[in-house]
Amino acid sequence: YSDHISFPVVMKSESEEEDKKGEDETINDATALWTLPRTEIKDEEYKEFYKHIAHDFEDPLTWSHNKVEGKLDYTSLLYIPKRAPFDLYNREAPRGLKLYVQRVFIMDDAEQFLPLYLRFTKGVIDSNDLSLNVSREILQNDSTVESIRTAMTKRVLDMLSKLAKKDADQYQSFWNEFGTVLKEGPAEDFSNKEKIAGLLRFASTHTGEETQNVSLDDYISRMKEGQKKIYYITADNFVAAKSSPHLEVFRKKGIEVLILSDRIDEWMMGYLNEYDSKQFQDVARGDLDLGEVETEEDKRQQEEAAKEHKELTERIKKALEESVQEVRVTNRLTDSPACLVTGEFDMGAQMKKIMEAAGQAVPDSKPIFEINVDHPLVQRLESEQGDERFSELSAVLFDQATLASGEQLKDPGAYVSRLNRLLLELAN
């Protein structure tokens, strides 16, 4: 508690050596590293101090030392660790900065000075504006603390932005360890949403790799002429997202799509509406708007196909009326016969699973079923006259589209039975 007080604290020695017993002994260092000018502190001293306060055996990734004077008077020394602690994803675990008031240690884990999504940050804050008898309850309702919290949040985000620009490899190391926690930011910190978005990293069809190393600025720099939206897809895992039929038209047009496969991603995107004045669009949700990348000829062909095959879509809708809210001709597919689309305001598959895991009721919603009328299977279906066989083939296409979207079938046994009947017919 007294290690960093500026004057020496002296006590009688309790040494077992007879010649030293009872002698006066200074028990504190009487120096506080964070109070010294930055020019007087070596990098090794910063690193050693980090290990002391964080109980870490590794050096920090980066740090920021700052003194504020004026309306508020405080000093902060903040560190970003290299490795994530084992309890990083436990939002209830103790976390926060070491709080000093006028160099007197007040408490560990003062969580009021940083938002929860920055809980990986370690460091010290020393304020001259708080009372020495301050408690956690007082901190929660103190306007000074709120002002410091705003400044500390900005400082950590600036520190990360600087690291990303200065050393992409080091920032990638940070992202691999703490990226999932940073994704909590857009929902928790509206005022810094744009800044947080700039720090996010994603997998992408541009690289085709699972590594999340594409920034939104990278994506925007590669946008096609006439493209006005940032496209993304969510799925339970990278392989399912990468092989999704929803990406077919984007490959054909050469449009990059962000691949989101972390469990938190769909929830995060519910709060992240735009970046750099460009809206996000889930490629598997609602009507697909390709902007000016889609030519007038494309749009005309789409409208003509919808009119020409109206009877087919109505027959499929009748056959699958218990399972779908709408059947329509697609502008998403080039190779697959059909796909499922989530309604504009319906809950996605990831969010449903999160709610189910939490024991919450999931609202019932039916998908939109889109068909590719240029596909041989759909053309074969259109030529089918028998109602029973038409319903059977429609159900098989629907179940296949369900599997391709990464969801589970409600009745796998029925799907297997239908498939077996079709295979037997082919064999005969």
N, C-alpha and C positions, 0 to 999 in steps of 0.2 A: 504493500500500500504506500510505502514511503520512498520507493527506489528512485523516483524521478523528481522529488522535491529539491528545490534549488539550494537549500542549505543543508549541511550535514546533520544527520541524526546520530547521536552518540549514546551508547549504553555501556554498562560494565560488562567486561568480557566474561563469558561462561566457559572459557577454555579449560580443559582438564590439565593443561600444563601449569605447574605451580608458579613459575615465574611470570606467567601472563594473566593468571586468575585475578579478577578484580580490576584490571586495567581498563581505561576508557577505549572503546572500539567504535569506529564509524561503520554503521551497518547499511548505509545506502550509497548508491553511486553518485547521487547528487547531480546527475546529468540526464537530460531527456533528449534523446536523439532528434525527435521531431521539432524541438525548439531551436536547433542549430540552423544556420543558413545552409541552403542546399550546396553551395559552393565549398563548404567545409566538410561535407560528408562524402565518403568514398562509396562506390557501388558495393564493395564487400561489406561495409558497415550496414548499409540498407538491407542486404541479404541476410546477414546475421541477426539483425533485429527482427526481420520477418520470421525467421526460424524460431526465435525466442517467443514471439507473441502467438504464432500460429501452431506451434508444436509440430512443425513440419521438418523433415530431413532434407527436402529438396529446395532449391532456390525458387523464388517467385518468377512468374512469367514476365510481369512488368509491375511498375509502381508509380504513384503520383504523390508528391509532397507539396503541400500548399498552405500558405498562411493568409488569412483574411482579416483585414482591419477596417474599421469604419462603423457602420451601423451594427454589424456583428463582429465579434472578436473571437476567432477560433483558429486552430491549426489542425490539419488532417494529414495523415500518412496512410494511403490506401494501397493495398496489394491485390493482384490477381494471381492465385495459385496456379501451379502447373497441372496438378491432379485433382480430380473430384473426390471429396470424402465419401465414405461408404453410405452416409445418411443424407446425401444431397437431395434425394427425391422425397425425403420425409419433411413435409412442410411444417410439421410441428416440432422438429428438432431445434435445440438452442442454436441461435445464429446472431450475428451482429458484430458491431465494432466494440473495442475496448474504450470505455468512456473515462476521461480524466476531466476534472474541473480545477483549473489553476495548478496543474501538474499533480494533483492528488487523485489517486485511483478511486473511481466510484463503483464501476461494475464491469463485468465481462458481458458479452452478448447483449449489448444495448441495441435491440432490433429496430428502434424507432427512427434511426437515422438513414435507413435504406429500405426500399421496397423489397418484397419477398422474392421477386424474380432476380434480384441481384444478391441473393443470400450467400453466394460463393465468395464475395469480397471479404477480405480480412484487413485489419488495420486498427488505427488509433485515431480518436478525435479528442482534442483538448480544448475546452471552452472556458472563456472568462466570463460568460454571461449567465451561466447557470449557478444555482445555489449548491453549496457543498453537501447539503442534506437532501439532495434531489433523489426521488424514488422513481420506479418504473411507472407508477400511476401518475405522478406529476409530469413525467416526460410525455405521456400520451396526450396531454391537454395543454402543452406549452407552445405558444406561437413561435418562440425562438427555435425550438426543436423542428418545427414544421419548415421554417425558412432554411435551416441547415440541411434538412432532409432533401429539399428541392435542389439545393446547390450540390450536395453529395451525389445525388442521382445523376445530375448532369455531368459531374466530374468523372464518374465511373464510365458513363456512356462515351464521353469524349476520349477517355483513356483507351477504350476498346476501339473506337474509330481510328485513333492515331496508330494503334498497334496494327490494325487491318491495312492501313495505307503504307506503313513503314516496313512491315514484315509479314507477307501473306502466309508463309509457312508457320510462323509462330501463332498467327491468328487462327489458322486451321487447327493447330493443336488445341487452342482454347475452345474452338467450336466443337471439336470432337469430344471434349470433356464436359462442357457446360452449355452447349447449344440448346438442348431440350429444355433446360430451365429458362434460358433467355426467351424461348418461345412463349412463356407465360406472360411476357411483358405487354404485348398489344392489348390484352384484356384488362390488365391491372393498372396501366399507366397511359391514359388517353393523351395527356399533354406531350408525351415523348414518343408517341406511336411511330411517327415518320422516322425518327432517329433510330429507334429499335429495328424497324423494318430494314433500314440500310445495313444493319449488322447481321441480319439473318442470312443463312446459307442453305442452298437447296441442291438436290440431285436434279438432273435435267436431261431431256432427250438430246441436247447438244453434245454432251459428253457421253451419254449412254452408260455412265458408271454410277454405282451406288453411293460413292463418296459425295457428301453434301459440301460442294465447294463453289457453287455458282451464286453470286450476289444478284440482287434485283437490278443494280446498276449494270452488271455484266449483261443480264437478260435484255434490258432496254437498249443497250448499245447494239444488240444483234437483231432488233425487231425488224420485220419486213416492212417495206414501203406500203403505207396504207393501213398497217396494223395499229390499232388503238388500245388494245387490251393486253393484259398479262394473263396468259393461260396457264392453268395448273390442273393436276389430277390428284386425287387422294385414293389411297388403297391401304390394305392391311400390311402389305410388304412391297418391297421395291419390284420384285419380279412380276407380281400381279399387276402393278401399275404400269410397268414398262410394256407389258404385252397386252394391255387393254385395247379392245377394238375402238374405243373412243379416240385413240390417237391416230387412226388411219388417215383421216383427211388432213391432219396436221403434218404427217410425214409427206403426203402427196404435195402439199402446198409449201413445204419447207419451213413451217412455223415451229419455233421452239416451245416446248411445254415443260413446266416445272413439275417434278415428280415428288409428291409428299407422301411418305409412308410411316412417319412416326405417329404414335397413338394420339398425340395431342394436336396434330396438324389441322384436322377439320374444325375442331373447336377454336383454334387460333385464327383460322381464316374467317370465322364468323365475326371477328372483331377487326380484321385487316381488310378494309374495303378498297383502298387505293394506295398507290405509292407514286410520287412524282406526277400527280394528276392523271395517272393511268389506272383504270379500274381493273380489278382481278375478276377472272371468270373461270369457274369450275367447268371443265369441258364435258362433264357428265351430268350437268344440271341445267334444266330449263331449255330454252331455245338457244341454239348455237349461233352466235353472231361473230362472223369472221371479218366484219368491217369491209374495207375497200379491197382486202385481199381476195374476197369472193367477187368474181366478176359478174356483170349483169347477165351474161350468158349462163353462168352457174345458177343464178337466182331464177332465171326464166325456166331452165330445165327442171329445177326443183318444183316450181309451181305447176308445170305441165305434168310432171310425174305424179304429184299429189292428186291432181284431177283425174288422170288416166287410171290410177289404181285405187280410186276411192271405194269401189265395191269390195276390193280385196281387204282393205284396212277395216271396213265395216264388218266383213265376215270374221276376221281374226278377233276383232273386239267382242263380237258376240260369242265366239268360241272360248275366249279367255276372260269373260266379263268379271269373274270372281277374283282375278289376279291383277288386272291392269286398269289404270284410270283412262288411258287413251292409247290408240294405235295410230302411227303416222309414218309417212315416208321420210327416210333419214337424209340428212346432208353430212352426216358424220362418218359414214362407212364407205370403204372402197373394196375391201376383201371379205369381210364377215357378212353373214346373212342378216343378223339382227343384233340389237343391243338394248340394254335397259338405261333409262334416263330418269334421274331424280327430279321431281317437280321443283319449280323455282323456290317455293317456300317450305318444302318438305325437309325433314331431317335426313341427313346422309347416313350411310351404313356405319361409319366410324363412331358417330355420335350415338347412334342407337346402341352399339355395343358397350360404350362407356356408361350409358345410363342403365343398361341391363346389369352390368357388373356392379353398379352402385345400388342395385335393388330398386331403381325407380321405374315407374310405368312409362312405357314407350308409346307415343302416339301412333295409331295405325295409319299407314299411308300406302298407296299402291303406286308402282312405278309407271312411267310412260314407256311403251314398247315401240321401238323404231325398227323399221324393216328396210333392207337394201333391195330394191326391186330389180337391180341388175344382177343379183346373185342367182345362180342356177337353182338352188334349193327353194328360194322364194318364188321363182318362176314355175318350178314344179308344183309348189303349193297352190299357186294361182290357177293352175290347170286342173286341180283336183275337184271332181264333181260330187263325190260322196261326202255327206256332212260328217259322218263319224270319223272317216279317215282324215278329213280336213282338220277336225278338232284335234285328232291324235298328232298330226304333223305340226300343228300350231303349238301344241303343248311342248313338244320336243324342242322346237326352236326357242320357245320361251325359257325352258329349263337350261338350255345351252347358254343363252344370253345371261341367265342368272349366274351360272358357274363362271363365265368369262368375266363377270363384274366382280368376282371374288366373294360373292355371298353364298350361303348354304341353301340348299333346296329344302323347302318345307316338307316334301314327301319324296325322298330319294328312291324309295322302293317303287313308286309309280313311274318315275323316270326310267329306271332300269327295265321295268316290265314293258314299257312302250318301245324302248330301244331294242329289246330282245325280239319283240314282235316284228319290228321293221327289218331286223337282220335275218330273221327266218324267212320273211317274204322274199328278200333278195336272194337267199340261198336256194329257194324253190324256183 
